[in-house]
Amino acid sequence: MADEPNWDDIFSDQPETPEPKSARSQTANDPTAAPLVSSGDTAQDPPLTRRQAREAEAARDARSSNPAEVDAQTPVAAAPESSDKVPSARRKRRLWLIIGIPVLVIAIAGAAVAAYGWINYEDKVRQLFGWELVNDFEGSGNGEEVVVTVNSDDIGSDIARSLNEAGVTMSFDAFYDLLLAQESDPVFFPGNYALQGEMSAQSALDALLDPENKVTDRILITEGTILPNALEIISETSGIPLAELQSASEDLAHFGLPAEAPSLEGYLFPATYEIDGGKDPYAVLDMMVNTMYEKLDAAGVSVEDRHRILTMAALIQREAGPNSDDFYKISRVFYNRLDQGTLLQSDATVAYGTGNLHTVWTTDEERADASNPYNTYANLGLPVGPIGLPGELAIDAALNPVDGDWLFFVPINLKTGETVFNTTVEDHEASAQQLRDWCAASEENGSYC
């Protein structure tokens, strides 16, 4: 900047210019000083008397005959600085400001970079220096309740993933490796379990095996849950026999479903419901269906359009990850394909129609089977009905897709939900290969695929 000193100015030994003193003040401070003569000043000192002149002359003679004595009496501050002497205290302070502050700033910045690196790349730093990798918490939790759902068809890797995603365990491996080390396979019962955040893998395992931790005072249904699992959770929580719930769910006329709805799938709103211990299956299902109708009405969805919007919303819910923006982009992809008369080609719909409700992977034969009413590879348009229970975000995305010209999307990291959107087949195939490579990279990754 223009006003900043250059390095030569900073380090040059230039004495500061003293403020000018008047003749009166200088004479008063130094009685031996010679009188000052003003040149052109309007105000002058009065002339000396003869006695004053003699005394001044005698003082000058004494000073010239014994200069050492005079120097000893002269204050150090009065002597002008010389460029070849040791720098003054002021110069030292200035050097400290110039050198010390940047060093301090660099040290603070270095500490910040180190902290950032440790927080974000601790595992890589440990690997680099050969330090043992920490993948498990210690203790029985941080006191913050976390409700985790166990479904009847969950296997060990599913539970390990659910615990890690919920923040209960530090890593997938901590819990999964513990399961593998058991002498006999633990038996998990479906339901919602009240655990805590940041539990050790052993504490989490003990808590899941303890029926005292099963939640029985409220029903928690999460977004994307499929109807069969939702009915199991309701049964395990409320104590209503599963067979009674299944039978009630097939009475579509009772719930006022549209004529084109093949089942109650998609019509239970995923949320947490307080229960009063009642054993009536219709009462519980009515509560959830009516909540869904209320949400659709609030979003401006007409009764005639409920089934279409829920079908699209469930598809979006199933395909999207944790990134909320992706819901609206995925919605746009599907609408673009519908507008162009192109097959939706969703593996999730095909898998749902085959009964493989917990995977999105399909075979060539399954994708070619046009008799599957959920097969969007062989049949134009939306599938025959929802493929899960959509939440409010998915419903809003189905109603308000973002602008864009994408025709393809594929998640390339199912753990983080990172999704790539493309407009060409070539780019889409390259992205799909990334997903396949990711799934094959580890056992944890494979549990998502």
C-alpha positions as CSV (number, residue, x, y, z in Angstrom):
1,M,0.0,0.0,0.0
2,A,1.2,3.5,-0.7
3,D,1.3,4.6,2.9
4,E,3.4,1.7,4.2
5,P,7.1,2.3,5.0
6,N,9.6,0.4,2.9
7,W,12.3,-1.8,4.5
8,D,15.1,0.8,4.1
9,D,13.0,3.3,6.1
10,I,12.2,0.8,8.8
11,F,15.8,-0.3,9.4
12,S,17.7,3.0,8.8
13,D,19.0,4.6,12.0
14,Q,17.5,8.0,11.8
15,P,17.1,10.0,15.0
16,E,13.8,11.6,15.5
17,T,13.8,15.4,15.0
18,P,13.2,17.1,18.4
19,E,10.5,19.6,18.8
20,P,11.8,23.2,18.6
21,K,12.2,25.0,22.0
22,S,11.9,28.7,22.5
23,A,15.0,30.6,23.6
24,R,13.3,31.2,27.0
25,S,12.7,27.6,27.8
26,Q,16.1,26.4,26.6
27,T,17.9,29.1,28.7
28,A,15.9,28.3,31.7
29,N,16.8,24.6,31.5
30,D,20.5,25.2,30.8
31,P,21.9,28.2,32.5
32,T,25.2,27.7,30.7
33,A,23.7,27.9,27.2
34,A,24.7,30.8,25.0
35,P,21.9,33.3,24.3
36,L,19.9,32.7,21.2
37,V,19.5,35.4,18.7
38,S,16.2,35.6,16.9
39,S,16.4,36.2,13.2
40,G,13.2,38.0,12.1
41,D,11.2,37.0,15.2
42,T,8.9,39.7,16.4
43,A,9.3,38.6,20.0
44,Q,12.9,38.7,21.4
45,D,14.5,38.1,24.8
46,P,15.7,41.2,26.8
47,P,19.4,42.0,26.6
48,L,21.7,40.6,29.3
49,T,23.1,42.8,32.0
50,R,26.9,43.2,32.3
51,R,26.9,40.9,35.4
52,Q,24.9,38.2,33.5
53,A,27.3,38.5,30.5
54,R,30.4,38.0,32.7
55,E,28.8,34.9,34.4
56,A,28.0,33.4,31.1
57,E,31.5,34.0,29.7
58,A,33.0,32.5,32.8
59,A,30.9,29.4,32.4
60,R,32.0,29.0,28.8
61,D,35.6,29.2,29.8
62,A,35.1,26.6,32.5
63,R,33.4,24.2,30.1
64,S,36.2,24.5,27.5
65,S,38.9,23.9,30.0
66,N,37.2,20.7,31.5
67,P,35.0,19.1,28.9
68,A,34.8,15.7,30.7
69,E,33.1,17.4,33.7
70,V,30.6,19.1,31.5
71,D,29.9,15.9,29.6
72,A,29.3,14.1,32.9
73,Q,26.7,16.7,33.9
74,T,25.0,16.8,30.5
75,P,21.8,14.5,30.3
76,V,22.2,11.6,27.9
77,A,18.9,12.4,26.3
78,A,20.2,15.7,25.2
79,A,23.0,14.2,23.1
80,P,22.0,13.6,19.4
81,E,21.9,10.0,18.3
82,S,24.6,8.6,16.0
83,S,23.9,6.2,13.2
84,D,26.9,3.9,14.3
85,K,25.6,3.3,17.8
86,V,23.5,0.4,19.2
87,P,19.9,0.7,18.2
88,S,17.7,2.5,20.8
89,A,14.9,0.8,22.8
90,R,12.4,2.2,20.3
91,R,14.2,0.6,17.4
92,K,14.2,-2.7,19.3
93,R,10.5,-2.5,19.9
94,R,9.9,-1.7,16.2
95,L,12.0,-4.7,15.2
96,W,9.9,-6.9,17.6
97,L,6.7,-5.7,16.0
98,I,8.1,-6.3,12.5
99,I,9.6,-9.8,13.2
100,G,7.7,-11.0,16.3
101,I,4.2,-10.5,15.1
102,P,4.6,-12.3,11.8
103,V,6.2,-15.2,13.6
104,L,3.3,-15.3,16.1
105,V,0.8,-15.2,13.2
106,I,2.6,-18.0,11.4
107,A,2.7,-20.1,14.6
108,I,-1.1,-19.6,15.1
109,A,-1.8,-20.3,11.5
110,G,0.3,-23.5,11.7
111,A,-1.6,-24.6,14.7
112,A,-4.9,-24.0,13.0
113,V,-3.8,-26.0,10.0
114,A,-2.6,-28.8,12.2
115,A,-5.9,-28.9,14.0
116,Y,-7.8,-28.9,10.8
117,G,-5.7,-31.7,9.4
118,W,-6.2,-33.8,12.6
119,I,-9.9,-33.3,12.7
120,N,-10.5,-34.1,9.0
121,Y,-7.7,-36.6,8.3
122,E,-6.9,-38.2,11.6
123,D,-7.0,-41.7,10.1
124,K,-4.6,-40.8,7.3
125,V,-2.2,-39.0,9.8
126,R,-2.2,-42.0,12.0
127,Q,-1.4,-44.3,9.1
128,L,1.4,-42.0,7.9
129,F,3.1,-42.1,11.3
130,G,2.2,-45.7,12.1
131,W,0.0,-44.8,15.0
132,E,-2.8,-47.1,16.0
133,L,-6.2,-46.2,14.3
134,V,-9.0,-45.5,16.8
135,N,-12.3,-46.7,15.6
136,D,-14.3,-47.2,18.8
137,F,-15.7,-45.0,21.6
138,E,-15.1,-45.7,25.2
139,G,-17.8,-46.0,27.8
140,S,-21.6,-46.4,27.6
141,G,-22.5,-43.1,25.8
142,N,-22.7,-39.4,26.2
143,G,-26.2,-39.3,27.7
144,E,-28.0,-38.1,24.6
145,E,-30.8,-40.5,23.5
146,V,-30.6,-41.9,20.0
147,V,-33.4,-44.2,18.8
148,V,-32.3,-46.9,16.4
149,T,-34.6,-49.2,14.4
150,V,-34.0,-52.9,13.9
151,N,-36.0,-54.5,11.2
152,S,-36.8,-58.2,11.1
153,D,-34.6,-58.9,8.0
154,D,-31.6,-56.8,9.2
155,I,-28.3,-58.7,9.3
156,G,-25.2,-57.8,11.2
157,S,-23.9,-55.4,8.6
158,D,-27.2,-53.6,8.4
159,I,-27.3,-53.0,12.2
160,A,-23.6,-52.0,12.2
161,R,-24.3,-49.4,9.5
162,S,-27.5,-48.1,11.3
163,L,-25.6,-47.6,14.5
164,N,-22.8,-45.7,12.8
165,E,-25.1,-43.5,10.8
166,A,-27.0,-42.6,13.9
167,G,-23.9,-41.6,15.8
168,V,-24.1,-44.4,18.3
169,T,-20.8,-46.1,17.3
170,M,-17.6,-44.4,16.0
171,S,-17.3,-46.7,13.0
172,F,-19.0,-49.5,11.1
173,D,-16.0,-51.8,11.8
174,A,-16.1,-51.4,15.5
175,F,-19.5,-53.0,15.8
176,Y,-19.2,-55.4,12.8
177,D,-15.9,-56.8,14.0
178,L,-17.3,-57.3,17.4
179,L,-20.2,-59.3,16.0
180,L,-17.7,-61.5,14.0
181,A,-15.8,-62.2,17.2
182,Q,-18.8,-63.5,19.1
183,E,-18.9,-67.3,19.7
184,S,-22.5,-67.4,18.6
185,D,-24.6,-65.0,16.5
186,P,-26.6,-62.6,18.6
187,V,-30.3,-62.6,18.1
188,F,-31.8,-59.1,17.5
189,F,-35.6,-58.6,17.7
190,P,-37.2,-55.9,15.5
191,G,-38.3,-52.7,17.1
192,N,-37.0,-49.3,18.1
193,Y,-34.3,-49.1,20.8
194,A,-33.3,-46.2,22.9
195,L,-29.5,-46.0,22.9
196,Q,-27.1,-43.2,23.4
197,G,-24.7,-41.3,21.2
198,E,-21.0,-42.2,21.3
199,M,-21.2,-45.7,22.8
200,S,-18.5,-48.3,22.6
201,A,-19.4,-51.2,20.3
202,Q,-19.7,-53.5,23.3
203,S,-22.1,-51.2,25.1
204,A,-24.2,-50.8,22.0
205,L,-24.4,-54.5,21.5
206,D,-25.4,-55.0,25.2
207,A,-28.0,-52.3,24.9
208,L,-29.6,-53.8,21.8
209,L,-29.8,-57.2,23.4
210,D,-31.5,-55.8,26.5
211,P,-35.3,-55.7,26.1
212,E,-35.5,-52.9,28.7
213,N,-34.2,-50.6,26.0
214,K,-37.0,-51.3,23.6
215,V,-39.1,-48.2,23.1
216,T,-42.8,-49.0,23.9
217,D,-44.3,-45.6,24.6
218,R,-44.0,-44.1,21.1
219,I,-43.8,-45.4,17.5
220,L,-41.0,-44.1,15.3
221,I,-41.3,-44.7,11.6
222,T,-38.5,-43.2,9.5
223,E,-38.6,-41.8,6.0
224,G,-38.2,-44.4,3.3
225,T,-39.4,-47.3,5.5
226,I,-41.4,-49.9,3.5
227,L,-44.8,-50.9,4.6
228,P,-44.0,-54.4,5.8
229,N,-41.3,-53.1,8.1
230,A,-43.5,-50.3,9.4
231,L,-46.2,-52.8,10.4
232,E,-43.5,-54.8,12.3
233,I,-42.3,-51.7,14.1
234,I,-45.9,-50.8,15.1
235,S,-46.5,-54.4,16.3
236,E,-43.3,-54.5,18.4
237,T,-43.9,-51.1,19.9
238,S,-47.6,-51.3,20.6
239,G,-48.0,-55.0,21.3
240,I,-50.7,-55.4,18.6
241,P,-50.3,-58.7,16.9
242,L,-48.6,-58.4,13.5
243,A,-51.3,-60.5,11.8
244,E,-54.0,-58.1,12.9
245,L,-52.1,-55.1,11.6
246,Q,-51.4,-56.9,8.3
247,S,-55.1,-57.7,7.9
248,A,-56.2,-54.2,8.7
249,S,-53.8,-52.7,6.3
250,E,-55.4,-54.6,3.4
251,D,-58.8,-53.0,4.0
252,L,-58.0,-50.2,1.6
253,A,-61.6,-48.9,1.4
254,H,-61.6,-48.2,5.1
255,F,-58.7,-45.8,4.7
256,G,-60.2,-44.0,1.7
257,L,-57.4,-44.8,-0.6
258,P,-57.7,-44.0,-4.3
259,A,-59.0,-46.8,-6.5
260,E,-55.6,-47.1,-8.3
261,A,-53.6,-47.7,-5.1
262,P,-52.5,-51.4,-4.9
263,S,-51.7,-51.3,-1.2
264,L,-51.3,-49.0,1.9
265,E,-47.7,-48.6,0.9
266,G,-46.8,-44.9,0.8
267,Y,-49.8,-43.8,2.8
268,L,-48.5,-44.0,6.3
269,F,-46.7,-40.7,7.2
270,P,-43.3,-41.4,8.7
271,A,-43.0,-39.7,12.1
272,T,-43.0,-40.3,15.8
273,Y,-46.4,-41.1,17.3
274,E,-47.3,-41.2,21.0
275,I,-49.4,-44.2,21.8
276,D,-51.8,-44.8,24.8
277,G,-51.5,-48.5,25.0
278,G,-54.6,-49.2,22.8
279,K,-54.7,-52.5,20.9
280,D,-56.9,-51.5,18.0
281,P,-54.9,-51.9,14.7
282,Y,-57.3,-49.7,12.8
283,A,-56.9,-46.8,15.3
284,V,-53.1,-46.8,14.9
285,L,-53.1,-47.0,11.1
286,D,-55.9,-44.4,10.9
287,M,-53.7,-42.0,12.9
288,M,-50.8,-42.4,10.4
289,V,-52.9,-42.3,7.2
290,N,-54.8,-39.2,8.4
291,T,-51.5,-37.5,9.2
292,M,-50.4,-38.2,5.6
293,Y,-53.6,-36.7,4.2
294,E,-53.1,-33.6,6.4
295,K,-49.6,-33.2,5.0
296,L,-50.8,-33.5,1.4
297,D,-53.6,-31.1,1.9
298,A,-51.2,-28.6,3.5
299,A,-48.9,-28.9,0.5
300,G,-51.8,-28.1,-1.9
301,V,-52.2,-31.6,-3.3
302,S,-55.8,-32.4,-4.5
303,V,-57.5,-35.6,-3.5
304,E,-57.4,-36.7,-7.2
305,D,-53.6,-36.2,-7.3
306,R,-52.6,-37.8,-4.1
307,H,-51.6,-41.2,-5.6
308,R,-49.5,-39.7,-8.3
309,I,-47.6,-37.4,-6.0
310,L,-47.1,-40.0,-3.4
311,T,-45.8,-42.4,-6.0
312,M,-43.3,-39.8,-7.3
313,A,-42.3,-38.7,-3.8
314,A,-41.7,-42.3,-2.7
315,L,-39.5,-42.9,-5.7
316,I,-37.5,-39.7,-4.9
317,Q,-37.2,-40.7,-1.2
318,R,-35.9,-44.1,-2.2
319,E,-33.3,-42.8,-4.6
320,A,-32.1,-39.7,-2.7
321,G,-29.4,-39.6,0.0
322,P,-28.9,-37.2,2.9
323,N,-28.4,-34.2,0.7
324,S,-31.7,-32.3,0.6
325,D,-30.8,-30.5,-2.6
326,D,-30.5,-33.8,-4.4
327,F,-34.2,-34.5,-3.8
328,Y,-35.2,-31.6,-6.1
329,K,-32.6,-32.6,-8.8
330,I,-33.7,-36.2,-8.8
331,S,-37.3,-35.0,-9.1
332,R,-36.2,-33.0,-12.2
333,V,-34.5,-36.0,-13.8
334,F,-37.7,-38.1,-13.5
335,Y,-40.0,-35.3,-14.8
336,N,-37.6,-34.7,-17.7
337,R,-37.8,-38.3,-18.7
338,L,-41.6,-38.4,-18.3
339,D,-41.9,-35.3,-20.5
340,Q,-39.7,-36.9,-23.2
341,G,-41.6,-40.2,-23.0
342,T,-38.4,-41.9,-21.9
343,L,-38.4,-44.9,-19.5
344,L,-37.6,-43.9,-15.9
345,Q,-35.2,-46.9,-15.6
346,S,-35.1,-47.0,-11.8
347,D,-33.5,-50.1,-10.4
348,A,-35.2,-49.3,-7.0
349,T,-38.7,-49.8,-8.5
350,V,-37.7,-53.0,-10.2
351,A,-36.2,-54.4,-7.0
352,Y,-39.3,-53.5,-5.1
353,G,-41.5,-55.3,-7.6
354,T,-39.4,-58.4,-7.2
355,G,-39.8,-58.4,-3.5
356,N,-36.1,-57.5,-2.9
357,L,-37.1,-54.6,-0.7
358,H,-33.6,-53.8,0.7
359,T,-31.5,-53.4,-2.4
360,V,-31.4,-51.4,-5.6
361,W,-29.4,-54.0,-7.5
362,T,-31.2,-55.9,-10.3
363,T,-30.4,-58.4,-12.9
364,D,-30.8,-58.2,-16.7
365,E,-33.7,-60.7,-16.5
366,E,-35.5,-58.7,-13.8
367,R,-35.1,-55.5,-15.8
368,A,-36.6,-57.2,-18.8
369,D,-39.7,-58.5,-17.0
370,A,-42.6,-56.3,-18.1
371,S,-45.0,-58.3,-16.0
372,N,-43.6,-56.6,-12.9
373,P,-45.9,-53.5,-12.6
374,Y,-43.1,-51.7,-10.8
375,N,-40.5,-52.3,-13.6
376,T,-39.7,-48.9,-15.0
377,Y,-37.2,-50.4,-17.4
378,A,-39.9,-52.3,-19.3
379,N,-43.0,-50.0,-18.6
380,L,-43.4,-46.3,-19.4
381,G,-44.4,-43.9,-16.8
382,L,-44.4,-44.1,-13.0
383,P,-44.6,-47.4,-11.3
384,V,-48.0,-48.7,-10.2
385,G,-47.7,-47.2,-6.7
386,P,-45.3,-45.9,-4.1
387,I,-42.2,-48.0,-3.1
388,G,-41.9,-46.8,0.5
389,L,-43.1,-44.1,2.9
390,P,-42.1,-40.6,1.7
391,G,-41.5,-37.7,4.1
392,E,-42.3,-34.0,3.8
393,L,-39.1,-33.2,1.9
394,A,-39.7,-35.8,-0.8
395,I,-43.3,-34.6,-1.2
396,D,-42.2,-31.1,-1.6
397,A,-39.5,-32.2,-4.1
398,A,-42.2,-34.1,-6.1
399,L,-44.2,-30.8,-6.3
400,N,-41.3,-28.4,-6.9
401,P,-38.5,-29.9,-9.0
402,V,-35.5,-27.6,-9.6
403,D,-34.7,-26.4,-13.1
404,G,-32.2,-28.5,-15.0
405,D,-31.7,-30.6,-18.1
406,W,-30.3,-33.8,-16.5
407,L,-31.5,-37.2,-17.7
408,F,-29.4,-39.4,-15.5
409,F,-28.2,-39.6,-11.9
410,V,-26.2,-42.1,-9.9
411,P,-24.9,-42.1,-6.3
412,I,-21.2,-42.7,-6.3
413,N,-20.9,-43.0,-2.5
414,L,-23.9,-44.6,-0.7
415,K,-22.5,-43.7,2.7
416,T,-22.3,-40.0,2.2
417,G,-25.0,-39.9,-0.5
418,E,-22.8,-38.1,-3.0
419,T,-24.7,-38.2,-6.3
420,V,-23.6,-37.3,-9.8
421,F,-26.1,-35.8,-12.3
422,N,-25.4,-36.2,-16.1
423,T,-27.0,-35.4,-19.4
424,T,-25.3,-38.0,-21.6
425,V,-25.2,-41.8,-21.5
426,E,-21.4,-41.9,-21.7
427,D,-21.0,-39.7,-18.6
428,H,-23.6,-41.7,-16.8
429,E,-21.9,-45.0,-17.5
430,A,-18.6,-43.6,-16.2
431,S,-20.4,-42.5,-13.0
432,A,-22.1,-45.9,-12.6
433,Q,-18.6,-47.6,-12.8
434,Q,-17.6,-45.3,-9.9
435,L,-20.4,-46.7,-7.9
436,R,-19.5,-50.3,-8.7
437,D,-15.9,-49.6,-7.7
438,W,-17.0,-48.0,-4.4
439,C,-19.2,-50.9,-3.5
440,A,-16.3,-53.4,-4.1
441,A,-13.8,-51.3,-2.1
442,S,-14.7,-52.6,1.4
443,E,-17.1,-54.7,3.5
444,E,-18.6,-51.6,4.9
445,N,-19.3,-50.1,1.5
446,G,-20.7,-53.4,0.4
447,S,-23.3,-53.3,3.2
448,Y,-24.9,-50.3,1.5
449,C,-25.1,-51.9,-1.9
